[in-house]
Amino acid sequence: MLLHELVALLGIVLLIVAAGYEVLASLAVLVFEVLRRSRVSAGRPQPPLTVLKPLCGAEPGLYENLRSFCMQDYPQYQIVFGIQDATDPALAVVARVMREFPALPMEVVISGRQHGSNRKVSSLINMLPRARHDLLMIADSDARVDPDYLSSMVAPLNDSKVGLVTCIYRGMPNSGVWSRLGAMYVNDWYMPSVLVAWLFGHREYASGLTLCMRRETLRATGGLQRLSNHLADDYELGALIRGTGLKIALSSRIPQTGHTEPHFDHLVSHETRWMRTIRVLRPKSFRFLFLSFGLPLAVLGLILSSGLPAVATLHTTLFLTALLARLGRSKERSISDLCLLPVRDLLLCWVWWRAFRTSTVTWRGNEFAVDAQGIMRSLS
């Protein structure tokens, strides 16, 4: 009987953790939404800016993504595209955009020169000499932004104590069930987790989707070369900038990022790389990451505590709290997404577990071994 009660008690504890985390995540999302809507950037200085945009392949939505950066309400900026292979189909998309916006300064750097195992950073190193301005933005190819995005990213740099500006983002599936599951990973778990940490004062988050900084700040860190073998180059850049005594600021704007997952293996490979990155950055706490898997934890807690009638009301209340908090975070959730929630959560648990058992990642079709310090070594 004692064992039975202990199991039920464990179930209640899991339900409390699950409900508490889901409520916290919802609160963090709400607080960030309120604060970002209250920020005003109008009237602030808008110095000339160079956008560095490394490309690899003509992914779905690339034209629309690039076009969104060409329609910015910003007085003076330049875009430098980086392509490693002259046969890359992204080049045709860039040519189309350049024809459509002839008045906007744009350049293309085609170079396969590698400066390390991180090919994105190698491309950025190749592009940097063509940057005309001392304010720099690194932006991924899958980012789609509103016309005020550049101004909102630059605004926090008016504070001399800020060295880097980054952003959270919203995943938008391109097509198919695997793409929808990939977007749900970002929207349902990853971004809320980032905001929970932010709510408690954590300011180390840096997303490679968009990073904005002064050239002198980048130079003070030792430059892009120091990132050339790192899996988590964005986090490493943030750590180097924090090491100079400057802060990381979170932009008030939330861009969209396209998710194209053509099949199950591609989705798992993509998310394993992300999970492996988290494991590199937080090796000690990574084993406890399951505490942020609210609904799976709540279901387990409900099962463990179901055999004790005395806590029936309590465990039902806690489970419904976790469920409603999770469902209430998204205003754009479709009925079909609700049906995918169990699949999404089971997949999240499995990918987390898989990240313990592998030291390799797949990135843009290439295999890399990753050591405990996050240093990549090409296996191809």
C-alpha positions as CSV (number, residue, x, y, z in Angstrom):
1,M,0.0,0.0,0.0
2,L,2.8,2.4,0.8
3,L,4.5,1.8,-2.6
4,H,1.1,2.5,-4.3
5,E,0.8,5.8,-2.4
6,L,4.4,6.8,-3.2
7,V,3.8,6.2,-6.9
8,A,0.6,8.3,-6.7
9,L,2.6,11.0,-4.9
10,L,5.2,11.0,-7.6
11,G,2.4,11.4,-10.2
12,I,1.1,14.5,-8.3
13,V,4.6,16.0,-8.2
14,L,5.0,15.5,-12.0
15,L,1.6,17.1,-12.5
16,I,2.6,20.1,-10.4
17,V,5.8,20.5,-12.3
18,A,4.0,20.1,-15.7
19,A,1.2,22.6,-14.8
20,G,3.6,25.0,-13.2
21,Y,5.9,25.0,-16.3
22,E,3.0,25.4,-18.8
23,V,1.6,28.3,-16.8
24,L,5.0,29.9,-16.6
25,A,5.5,29.5,-20.3
26,S,2.2,31.1,-21.1
27,L,2.9,34.0,-18.7
28,A,6.3,34.5,-20.3
29,V,4.8,34.7,-23.8
30,L,2.1,37.1,-22.5
31,V,4.6,39.4,-20.7
32,F,6.9,39.5,-23.8
33,E,3.9,40.3,-26.0
34,V,2.7,43.2,-23.8
35,L,6.2,44.6,-23.5
36,R,7.0,44.4,-27.2
37,R,3.8,46.2,-28.2
38,S,4.7,49.0,-25.8
39,R,8.1,49.7,-27.3
40,V,8.5,52.6,-29.7
41,S,11.5,53.0,-32.0
42,A,10.4,56.0,-34.1
43,G,12.6,59.0,-34.1
44,R,15.8,57.1,-33.1
45,P,19.0,57.2,-35.1
46,Q,19.2,54.9,-38.1
47,P,22.8,54.7,-39.2
48,P,23.8,53.0,-42.5
49,L,23.6,49.2,-42.2
50,T,24.9,46.2,-44.1
51,V,22.9,43.0,-44.1
52,L,24.9,39.8,-44.6
53,K,22.8,37.0,-45.9
54,P,24.5,33.6,-46.5
55,L,22.5,31.3,-48.9
56,C,22.6,27.6,-49.7
57,G,19.9,26.3,-52.1
58,A,16.7,27.7,-53.4
59,E,14.5,26.6,-50.5
60,P,10.7,27.1,-50.7
61,G,9.8,30.8,-50.1
62,L,13.3,32.1,-50.7
63,Y,12.2,34.8,-53.1
64,E,9.5,36.1,-50.7
65,N,12.1,36.0,-47.8
66,L,14.7,37.9,-49.7
67,R,12.1,40.4,-51.0
68,S,11.0,41.2,-47.5
69,F,14.5,42.5,-46.7
70,C,14.4,44.7,-49.9
71,M,11.2,46.4,-48.7
72,Q,12.4,47.9,-45.5
73,D,11.5,51.4,-44.2
74,Y,15.2,52.2,-43.5
75,P,17.0,55.1,-45.0
76,Q,20.3,53.5,-46.1
77,Y,21.3,49.9,-46.2
78,Q,23.1,47.4,-48.3
79,I,22.6,43.6,-48.7
80,V,25.5,41.2,-49.4
81,F,24.5,37.7,-50.4
82,G,27.0,34.9,-50.0
83,I,26.9,31.7,-52.1
84,Q,29.6,29.0,-52.1
85,D,28.9,27.4,-55.4
86,A,28.3,29.2,-58.7
87,T,25.8,26.5,-59.7
88,D,23.6,27.0,-56.6
89,P,20.0,27.7,-57.7
90,A,19.8,30.4,-55.0
91,L,21.8,32.6,-57.4
92,A,18.9,32.8,-59.8
93,V,16.6,33.9,-57.0
94,V,19.1,36.6,-56.0
95,A,19.3,37.8,-59.6
96,R,15.5,38.1,-59.8
97,V,15.4,40.2,-56.6
98,M,18.3,42.4,-57.8
99,R,16.4,43.1,-61.1
100,E,13.3,44.0,-59.1
101,F,15.0,46.4,-56.8
102,P,17.8,48.1,-58.9
103,A,18.0,51.1,-56.6
104,L,18.9,49.1,-53.5
105,P,22.7,48.4,-53.1
106,M,23.1,44.6,-53.4
107,E,26.1,42.5,-54.0
108,V,26.8,38.7,-54.4
109,V,29.9,37.0,-53.2
110,I,30.5,33.6,-54.8
111,S,33.3,31.8,-53.0
112,G,33.8,28.2,-51.9
113,R,36.8,29.1,-49.7
114,Q,36.4,27.3,-46.3
115,H,37.8,28.8,-43.1
116,G,36.6,26.0,-40.8
117,S,34.0,23.3,-40.6
118,N,31.1,25.7,-40.1
119,R,30.2,26.5,-43.7
120,K,27.8,29.3,-42.9
121,V,30.5,31.1,-40.9
122,S,33.0,30.5,-43.8
123,S,30.6,32.2,-46.1
124,L,30.2,35.1,-43.8
125,I,34.0,35.5,-43.6
126,N,34.1,35.6,-47.4
127,M,31.3,38.2,-47.5
128,L,32.5,40.6,-44.7
129,P,35.1,42.5,-46.8
130,R,32.3,43.7,-49.1
131,A,30.3,45.2,-46.2
132,R,30.3,49.0,-46.7
133,H,28.9,50.0,-43.4
134,D,30.0,49.7,-39.7
135,L,26.6,48.4,-38.6
136,L,26.2,44.8,-39.4
137,M,23.3,42.4,-39.5
138,I,23.6,38.6,-40.1
139,A,20.3,37.2,-41.3
140,D,19.4,33.7,-42.3
141,S,17.8,32.9,-45.7
142,D,14.6,31.6,-44.2
143,A,13.7,34.8,-42.3
144,R,10.7,36.8,-43.6
145,V,10.3,40.2,-42.0
146,D,8.0,43.2,-41.8
147,P,9.1,46.6,-43.3
148,D,10.1,48.0,-39.9
149,Y,12.3,45.1,-39.0
150,L,15.7,46.7,-39.6
151,S,14.8,49.8,-37.6
152,S,13.5,47.7,-34.7
153,M,16.7,45.6,-34.7
154,V,19.0,48.6,-34.8
155,A,17.1,50.6,-32.1
156,P,18.6,48.8,-29.0
157,L,22.1,49.5,-30.3
158,N,21.6,53.2,-29.4
159,D,22.3,52.1,-25.9
160,S,26.1,51.9,-25.7
161,K,25.9,49.0,-23.2
162,V,24.2,46.8,-25.8
163,G,26.6,44.9,-28.1
164,L,24.3,42.4,-29.8
165,V,20.6,42.4,-30.8
166,T,18.8,39.2,-31.6
167,C,15.2,38.0,-31.8
168,I,12.8,35.2,-31.2
169,Y,10.8,33.9,-34.2
170,R,7.7,32.1,-35.3
171,G,7.8,29.0,-37.4
172,M,5.7,28.9,-40.5
173,P,5.3,25.5,-42.2
174,N,5.6,25.5,-46.0
175,S,3.7,22.3,-46.8
176,G,3.1,18.8,-45.5
177,V,2.6,17.3,-42.1
178,W,6.4,17.1,-41.3
179,S,6.8,20.8,-42.0
180,R,3.9,21.5,-39.6
181,L,5.5,19.3,-36.9
182,G,8.7,21.2,-37.4
183,A,7.0,24.6,-37.0
184,M,5.2,23.3,-33.9
185,Y,8.6,22.4,-32.4
186,V,9.5,26.1,-32.5
187,N,6.2,27.6,-31.6
188,D,5.0,25.1,-29.0
189,W,8.2,24.3,-27.1
190,Y,11.4,26.1,-28.2
191,M,10.4,29.7,-28.2
192,P,8.3,29.5,-25.0
193,S,11.3,27.9,-23.4
194,V,13.5,30.8,-24.4
195,L,10.9,33.2,-23.0
196,V,10.7,31.4,-19.7
197,A,14.5,31.8,-19.3
198,W,14.1,35.5,-20.4
199,L,11.4,36.0,-17.8
200,F,13.8,34.9,-15.1
201,G,16.5,37.3,-16.2
202,H,18.5,35.0,-18.5
203,R,20.1,37.1,-21.2
204,E,22.4,34.7,-23.0
205,Y,20.1,33.7,-25.8
206,A,21.3,34.6,-29.4
207,S,19.6,33.4,-32.5
208,G,21.5,33.1,-35.8
209,L,18.2,33.9,-37.6
210,T,19.1,37.6,-37.1
211,L,22.1,39.1,-35.3
212,C,22.8,42.8,-35.3
213,M,26.0,44.4,-34.0
214,R,28.6,47.1,-34.6
215,R,31.7,46.2,-36.6
216,E,33.9,47.4,-33.8
217,T,32.2,45.0,-31.4
218,L,32.8,42.1,-33.8
219,R,36.4,43.1,-34.1
220,A,36.8,43.2,-30.3
221,T,35.7,39.6,-30.0
222,G,38.4,38.4,-32.4
223,G,36.2,38.3,-35.4
224,L,34.2,35.7,-37.2
225,Q,37.2,33.4,-37.5
226,R,36.7,32.4,-33.8
227,L,33.3,30.9,-34.7
228,S,34.5,29.0,-37.8
229,N,34.4,25.5,-36.2
230,H,31.5,25.9,-33.7
231,L,28.2,24.2,-34.1
232,A,26.4,26.9,-32.1
233,D,28.1,29.9,-33.8
234,D,25.3,32.3,-32.7
235,Y,25.6,31.4,-29.0
236,E,29.4,31.5,-29.2
237,L,29.2,35.0,-30.8
238,G,26.9,36.1,-28.0
239,A,29.3,34.7,-25.3
240,L,32.3,36.5,-26.9
241,I,30.4,39.8,-27.0
242,R,29.3,39.3,-23.3
243,G,32.9,38.7,-22.6
244,T,33.7,42.3,-23.7
245,G,31.3,43.6,-21.1
246,L,28.4,44.3,-23.4
247,K,24.8,43.0,-23.2
248,I,22.5,41.1,-25.6
249,A,19.2,42.7,-26.3
250,L,16.0,41.0,-27.5
251,S,14.3,42.8,-30.4
252,S,10.6,43.5,-30.1
253,R,9.9,42.2,-33.6
254,I,9.1,38.5,-34.3
255,P,10.0,37.4,-37.8
256,Q,8.7,34.3,-39.5
257,T,10.9,31.5,-40.5
258,G,9.9,28.9,-43.1
259,H,10.0,25.2,-42.2
260,T,10.4,22.7,-45.0
261,E,10.6,19.2,-43.8
262,P,10.1,16.9,-46.9
263,H,10.1,13.7,-44.9
264,F,10.4,12.2,-41.4
265,D,14.1,11.6,-41.6
266,H,14.8,15.2,-42.5
267,L,12.7,16.4,-39.6
268,V,14.4,14.2,-37.1
269,S,17.9,15.1,-38.4
270,H,17.1,18.8,-38.2
271,E,15.7,18.6,-34.6
272,T,18.5,16.3,-33.5
273,R,21.0,18.9,-34.5
274,W,19.1,21.5,-32.5
275,M,18.9,19.2,-29.5
276,R,22.6,18.3,-29.8
277,T,23.3,22.1,-29.8
278,I,21.4,22.5,-26.6
279,R,23.3,19.6,-25.1
280,V,26.6,21.3,-26.0
281,L,25.5,24.6,-24.5
282,R,23.9,23.1,-21.3
283,P,25.6,19.7,-20.7
284,K,24.6,19.5,-17.1
285,S,21.1,20.7,-17.3
286,F,20.3,19.0,-20.5
287,R,19.4,15.7,-18.7
288,F,16.6,17.6,-16.9
289,L,15.2,19.2,-20.1
290,F,12.3,16.8,-19.9
291,L,10.9,19.0,-17.1
292,S,9.9,21.4,-19.8
293,F,7.9,18.8,-21.7
294,G,4.7,19.8,-20.1
295,L,2.0,17.6,-21.6
296,P,4.0,14.3,-21.7
297,L,4.9,15.0,-18.1
298,A,1.3,15.7,-17.2
299,V,0.0,12.6,-18.9
300,L,2.6,10.5,-17.1
301,G,1.6,12.1,-13.8
302,L,-2.1,11.5,-14.5
303,I,-1.4,7.8,-15.1
304,L,0.7,7.4,-12.0
305,S,-1.7,9.1,-9.7
306,S,-4.9,7.6,-11.2
307,G,-5.0,4.7,-8.8
308,L,-5.5,6.9,-5.7
309,P,-9.1,8.1,-5.5
310,A,-8.3,10.6,-2.8
311,V,-6.3,12.8,-5.2
312,A,-8.7,12.4,-8.2
313,T,-9.9,16.0,-8.1
314,L,-6.4,17.4,-7.6
315,H,-4.8,15.4,-10.4
316,T,-7.6,16.3,-12.8
317,T,-7.3,20.0,-12.0
318,L,-3.5,20.0,-12.5
319,F,-3.8,18.1,-15.7
320,L,-6.4,20.4,-17.1
321,T,-4.3,23.4,-16.0
322,A,-1.4,22.1,-18.0
323,L,-3.5,21.3,-21.0
324,L,-5.3,24.6,-21.1
325,A,-2.2,26.6,-20.6
326,R,-0.5,24.8,-23.4
327,L,-3.5,25.2,-25.8
328,G,-4.0,28.8,-24.9
329,R,-0.5,30.0,-25.9
330,S,-1.3,29.9,-29.7
331,K,-3.9,32.2,-31.2
332,E,-3.4,30.6,-34.7
333,R,-3.7,26.9,-33.8
334,S,-5.8,24.9,-36.3
335,I,-7.9,21.9,-35.5
336,S,-5.4,19.7,-37.4
337,D,-2.6,21.0,-35.3
338,L,-4.5,19.9,-32.2
339,C,-4.6,16.4,-33.6
340,L,-0.9,16.5,-34.1
341,L,-0.1,17.5,-30.5
342,P,0.4,14.0,-29.2
343,V,2.7,13.2,-32.1
344,R,4.6,16.4,-31.7
345,D,5.2,15.7,-27.9
346,L,6.2,12.1,-28.4
347,L,8.6,13.1,-31.1
348,L,10.1,15.9,-28.9
349,C,10.8,13.3,-26.1
350,W,12.3,10.9,-28.6
351,V,14.6,13.5,-30.2
352,W,15.8,14.6,-26.7
353,W,16.6,11.0,-25.8
354,R,18.3,10.5,-29.2
355,A,20.6,13.5,-28.6
356,F,22.2,11.6,-25.7
357,R,23.2,8.8,-28.0
358,T,24.8,10.6,-30.9
359,S,27.7,12.9,-31.3
360,T,27.1,13.6,-35.0
361,V,24.8,16.0,-36.7
362,T,23.6,16.5,-40.3
363,W,23.7,20.1,-41.6
364,R,22.7,21.0,-45.2
365,G,23.3,17.4,-46.3
366,N,26.7,17.1,-44.7
367,E,27.7,15.0,-41.7
368,F,29.7,16.4,-38.8
369,A,31.1,15.0,-35.6
370,V,30.6,17.3,-32.6
371,D,32.8,17.2,-29.4
372,A,31.9,18.2,-25.9
373,Q,33.0,21.8,-26.6
374,G,30.7,22.1,-29.6
375,I,33.6,22.0,-32.1
376,M,32.5,20.5,-35.4
377,R,34.6,18.1,-37.6
378,S,33.4,17.2,-41.1
379,L,32.9,13.5,-41.7
380,S,32.4,13.9,-45.5
